[in-house]
Structures are given as C-alpha cells and as structure tokens.
Amino acid sequence: MTNEYTTWRDYEKEVFSPSEIAASDLRVAIIVELIKARKDKGITQKELESLSGIKQSAIARLEQGTTAVRLDTILKILAPLGKTLAVVPMNKG
C-alpha cells in the first residue's frame, strides 16, 4: 500500500512523534534566526569565526543543518551577533 501525502507536514505527522517534530521545528527556528542575525550584521561566516572562536566550517555545517550542535557553541556564535537564547513558554495552539 502506497501512502500519498499532499504536504511535508502530512508525511511528518505520520512518521515522527510530536516531540520529534517540535525538536526539529525548534532547531530550524534557531538556525534561521542565527543566519538572519549574521546577515543583518553583514558578517560572513569567516568573520564570525574570528569573532566567536568557532571554526567557519562548523558555522557552515550548523547553518546547513547537517550537524548537531552543542548549546555552548550556539551561544558562542550568537554573542558577537548581539543575540542570546531565552527560555519562554511554549505556544499551545
């Protein structure tokens, strides 16, 4: 039997648990905000390496979403961009 999906979300809901989907969505949101902050500052990945102490190749992998990144690494990258993470209530709805 072949399932047909009209959207990624339809497929995602069948294959992944709600907690896996939430974790993935959060990871994507962090990456998107990190890239936006870097570009808003007009900083290249190489320049961010100098400012953060995190290698450009690691920044590239993080931005591509191809690697799991430790929280302290994300914080080191965000600091020179004038950003940090905050713990806030989750949206329910």
VOBA-1610 file (N, C-alpha, C; in pm, whole numbers, padded with zeros to 5 digits, always signed):
BEGIN
Met+00084-00117+00000Met+00000+00000+00000Met+00089+00125+00000Thr+00063+00213-00089Thr+00141+00336-00102Thr+00062+00452-00044Asn+00125+00521+00051Asn+00062+00641+00107Asn+00094+00759+00017Glu-00006+00843-00004Glu+00017+00965-00079Glu-00002+01082+00015Tyr+00094+01172+00013Tyr+00091+01288+00100Tyr+00084+01412+00014Thr+00006+01508+00059Thr-00003+01633-00016Thr+00096+01736+00035Thr+00140+01722+00161Thr+00237+01816+00217Thr+00341+01742+00299Trp+00452+01811+00324Trp+00556+01756+00412Trp+00497+01732+00551Arg+00415+01825+00599Arg+00356+01811+00733Arg+00272+01684+00745Asp+00199+01649+00639Asp+00120+01525+00642Asp+00212+01403+00662Tyr+00318+01400+00585Tyr+00415+01291+00596Tyr+00481+01292+00733Glu+00524+01410+00774Glu+00595+01426+00901Glu+00510+01376+01018Lys+00381+01410+01018Lys+00292+01370+01128Lys+00275+01218+01135Glu+00286+01151+01023Glu+00272+01006+01023Glu+00401+00936+01064Val+00514+00993+01030Val+00643+00928+01052Val+00706+00963+01187Phe+00689+01087+01234Phe+00756+01133+01354Phe+00659+01158+01467Ser+00708+01147+01589Ser+00626+01176+01707Ser+00614+01328+01723Pro+00513+01373+01797Pro+00500+01518+01820Pro+00625+01579+01883Ser+00691+01508+01974Ser+00811+01564+02036Ser+00926+01572+01936Glu+00937+01477+01845Glu+01040+01484+01741Glu+01015+01600+01646Ile+00889+01622+01613Ile+00853+01734+01526Ile+00884+01867+01595Ala+00849+01878+01723Ala+00875+02001+01798Ala+01025+02029+01807Ala+01105+01926+01832Ala+01250+01943+01840Ala+01307+01988+01706Ser+01260+01929+01598Ser+01305+01967+01465Ser+01266+02110+01432Asp+01143+02147+01464Asp+01096+02284+01437Asp+01178+02385+01516Leu+01211+02354+01641Leu+01291+02445+01722Leu+01431+02459+01665Arg+01490+02348+01624Arg+01624+02351+01565Arg+01626+02438+01440Val+01527+02421+01354Val+01517+02502+01232Val+01500+02650+01267Ala+01416+02680+01365Ala+01392+02819+01403Ala+01521+02884+01454Ile+01600+02812+01532Ile+01726+02865+01583Ile+01822+02892+01468Ile+01832+02797+01376Ile+01923+02813+01262Ile+01881+02933+01178Val+01753+02945+01150Val+01703+03056+01068Val+01735+03190+01136Glu+01714+03199+01266Glu+01742+03324+01338Glu+01891+03353+01341Leu+01973+03251+01356Leu+02118+03269+01356Leu+02165+03324+01221Ile+02119+03264+01113Ile+02156+03310+00979Ile+02108+03454+00958Lys+01985+03482+00997Lys+01929+03617+00981Lys+02013+03718+01059Ala+02048+03686+01182Ala+02127+03778+01265Ala+02264+03803+01202Arg+02326+03698+01150Arg+02458+03713+01087Arg+02448+03802+00964Lys+02348+03777+00880Lys+02332+03856+00758Lys+02290+03999+00787Asp+02206+04019+00889Asp+02166+04155+00928Asp+02286+04238+00972Lys+02384+04172+01035Lys+02506+04241+01079Lys+02606+04255+00965Gly+02580+04190+00852Gly+02671+04196+00739Gly+02801+04122+00765Ile+02792+04013+00841Ile+02911+03937+00880Ile+02916+03806+00800Thr+03031+03776+00744Thr+03050+03648+00676Thr+03074+03539+00780Gln+03064+03416+00736Gln+03094+03304+00825Gln+03239+03313+00873Lys+03329+03352+00786Lys+03471+03364+00822Lys+03491+03473+00927Glu+03423+03586+00910Glu+03431+03692+01010Glu+03373+03647+01143Leu+03264+03571+01136Leu+03203+03520+01258Leu+03296+03422+01329Glu+03375+03349+01252Glu+03476+03261+01311Glu+03572+03343+01399Ser+03621+03453+01347Ser+03714+03538+01422Ser+03649+03595+01547Leu+03522+03632+01537Leu+03452+03694+01649Leu+03410+03594+01757Ser+03378+03471+01715Ser+03322+03373+01808Ser+03421+03267+01854Gly+03527+03245+01775Gly+03620+03137+01806Gly+03572+03002+01757Ile+03461+03000+01685Ile+03407+02876+01627Ile+03449+02872+01481Lys+03506+02761+01438Lys+03556+02749+01301Lys+03446+02774+01198Gln+03485+02837+01088Gln+03391+02867+00980Gln+03323+02741+00929Ser+03396+02632+00921Ser+03337+02508+00871Ser+03227+02458+00965Ala+03244+02477+01096Ala+03141+02437+01192Ala+03019+02528+01180Ile+03044+02657+01157Ile+02933+02751+01137Ile+02856+02713+01011Ala+02926+02678+00906Ala+02860+02637+00780Ala+02775+02513+00802Arg+02829+02414+00871Arg+02753+02290+00897Arg+02629+02319+00983Leu+02645+02407+01081Leu+02530+02445+01164Leu+02423+02511+01077Glu+02465+02608+00995Glu+02369+02680+00910Glu+02302+02589+00808Gln+02371+02486+00765Gln+02313+02390+00670Gln+02226+02287+00740Gly+02235+02281+00872Gly+02157+02184+00947Gly+02208+02043+00935Thr+02337+02028+00901Thr+02391+01894+00877Thr+02462+01836+00998Thr+02460+01908+01109Thr+02528+01858+01228Thr+02450+01897+01352Ala+02459+01816+01454Ala+02404+01853+01584Ala+02505+01943+01653Val+02457+02051+01710Val+02547+02150+01769Val+02516+02163+01918Arg+02621+02174+01996Arg+02606+02191+02140Arg+02556+02331+02171Leu+02485+02341+02282Leu+02429+02469+02325Leu+02538+02574+02346Asp+02649+02536+02406Asp+02754+02635+02429Asp+02812+02688+02298Thr+02814+02606+02195Thr+02860+02651+02063Thr+02764+02754+02005Ile+02635+02726+02015Ile+02535+02821+01965Ile+02548+02954+02039Leu+02566+02948+02170Leu+02579+03071+02247Leu+02703+03150+02209Lys+02814+03080+02180Lys+02937+03147+02136Lys+02918+03216+02001Ile+02838+03156+01916Ile+02812+03214+01784Ile+02716+03333+01795Leu+02616+03320+01881Leu+02517+03427+01895Leu+02572+03552+01963Ala+02664+03536+02057Ala+02713+03650+02136Ala+02766+03765+02050Pro+02857+03740+01954Pro+02905+03853+01874Pro+02799+03911+01781Leu+02689+03841+01766Leu+02579+03892+01685Leu+02482+03974+01769Gly+02514+03984+01900Gly+02427+04059+01990Gly+02300+03985+02026Lys+02305+03852+02020Lys+02187+03769+02045Lys+02218+03667+02154Thr+02112+03613+02213Thr+02123+03502+02307Thr+01996+03420+02296Leu+01990+03312+02370Leu+01869+03230+02375Leu+01792+03264+02501Ala+01662+03244+02498Ala+01578+03267+02614Ala+01482+03149+02630Val+01449+03118+02752Val+01351+03015+02780Val+01217+03086+02800Val+01122+03052+02715Val+00992+03117+02718Val+00883+03012+02713Pro+00761+03047+02755Pro+00653+02949+02747Pro+00630+02905+02602Met+00595+02779+02588Met+00565+02724+02455Met+00426+02769+02412Asn+00411+02793+02282Asn+00280+02823+02227Asn+00197+02696+02230Lys+00078+02705+02280Lys-00013+02591+02282Lys-00130+02621+02189Gly-00112+02579+02064Gly-00225+02603+01976Gly-00190+02621+01836
//
